[in-house]
């Protein structure tokens, strides 16, 4: 079976406080999205890539990389899950229903090749699929919404979900469609599979696979990218 990457890249990144969507901000000589795409273009197990972009995106064609692998665009949606589902429907015209799909955040440019290898090698024989994640290390607090602690949450068996998240094309498409029909908003692909009564596998990755969300994350991502390129 083939392995396809899906990159939802239609977000505006409002928390960055920038007029430019965060996936098009510059770090280490390229845009965030270019670095992210490089992780998959260069990986030998990846057959091709689908990028979901906003209908009003004026940046994509300026930075679209050349690639020997198929690089397909799909119409992005209002929410991340909408963009992913649109990309999967587009991919369905090119891939087998049982092919693996690795959904990865556009704003995670620091994915290590060995983490990607580990995810693919570990999940390929799993009946459901899985995702990169890291165990929670800090003491966890639950608040009442007003920054007042309600309780301390036991961190045992708690994980931070990362991406890529790897599932079969048909199974993930069906799970996202069912969640959408039911009006259930999912924030990642694993949650959609859980909604479908499936139990994805957690594969431990590295904490430097950060998602750029706030301005200070750009400097940290640039530091990590320099290490990846050494």
GIFEN-V197585 format. One record per residue. N is the residue number from 1. NEAR is the number of other ideal C-beta (glycine too) atoms within 8 Angstrom. Layout:
# GIFEN-V197585
n & near
N & NEAR
N & NEAR
This chain:
# GIFEN-V197585
n & near
1 & 6
2 & 9
3 & 13
4 & 16
5 & 14
6 & 15
7 & 17
8 & 14
9 & 13
10 & 10
11 & 11
12 & 5
13 & 12
14 & 5
15 & 6
16 & 11
17 & 5
18 & 9
19 & 2
20 & 7
21 & 12
22 & 13
23 & 13
24 & 10
25 & 13
26 & 6
27 & 13
28 & 8
29 & 4
30 & 9
31 & 12
32 & 17
33 & 14
34 & 10
35 & 14
36 & 17
37 & 14
38 & 10
39 & 13
40 & 13
41 & 12
42 & 6
43 & 9
44 & 3
45 & 7
46 & 13
47 & 9
48 & 12
49 & 16
50 & 15
51 & 15
52 & 17
53 & 12
54 & 8
55 & 6
56 & 4
57 & 10
58 & 5
59 & 10
60 & 11
61 & 5
62 & 6
63 & 10
64 & 7
65 & 9
66 & 3
67 & 9
68 & 2
69 & 9
70 & 8
71 & 12
72 & 11
73 & 9
74 & 14
75 & 7
76 & 14
77 & 11
78 & 3
79 & 7
80 & 9
81 & 14
82 & 11
83 & 15
84 & 14
85 & 13
86 & 13
87 & 15
88 & 15
89 & 9
90 & 12
91 & 15
92 & 10
93 & 4
94 & 8
95 & 11
96 & 7
97 & 8
98 & 7
99 & 13
100 & 15
101 & 16
102 & 16
103 & 15
104 & 15
105 & 9
106 & 13
107 & 13
108 & 14
109 & 13
110 & 12
111 & 12
112 & 11
113 & 9
114 & 6
115 & 12
116 & 14
117 & 9
118 & 11
119 & 16
120 & 13
121 & 7
122 & 10
123 & 13
124 & 7
125 & 3
126 & 9
127 & 2
128 & 11
129 & 16
130 & 13
131 & 18
132 & 13
133 & 12
134 & 12
135 & 8
136 & 9
137 & 5
138 & 5
139 & 5
140 & 10
141 & 8
142 & 8
143 & 9
144 & 5
145 & 3
146 & 5
147 & 3
148 & 6
149 & 7
150 & 6
151 & 6
152 & 8
153 & 8
154 & 6
155 & 9
156 & 4
157 & 3
158 & 9
159 & 9
160 & 7
161 & 9
162 & 11
163 & 12
164 & 13
165 & 16
166 & 14
167 & 15
168 & 11
169 & 17
170 & 8
171 & 13
172 & 16
173 & 12
174 & 9
175 & 15
176 & 15
177 & 9
178 & 11
179 & 14
180 & 11
181 & 6
182 & 7
183 & 5
184 & 7
185 & 7
186 & 11
187 & 6
188 & 11
189 & 14
190 & 10
191 & 9
192 & 15
193 & 16
194 & 10
195 & 12
196 & 11
197 & 4
198 & 10
199 & 6
200 & 13
201 & 11
202 & 8
203 & 12
204 & 8
205 & 13
206 & 7
207 & 6
208 & 8
209 & 13
210 & 11
211 & 7
212 & 15
213 & 9
214 & 7
215 & 7
216 & 6
217 & 11
218 & 10
219 & 7
220 & 9
221 & 14
222 & 10
223 & 8
224 & 11
225 & 13
226 & 9
227 & 8
228 & 8
229 & 6
230 & 4
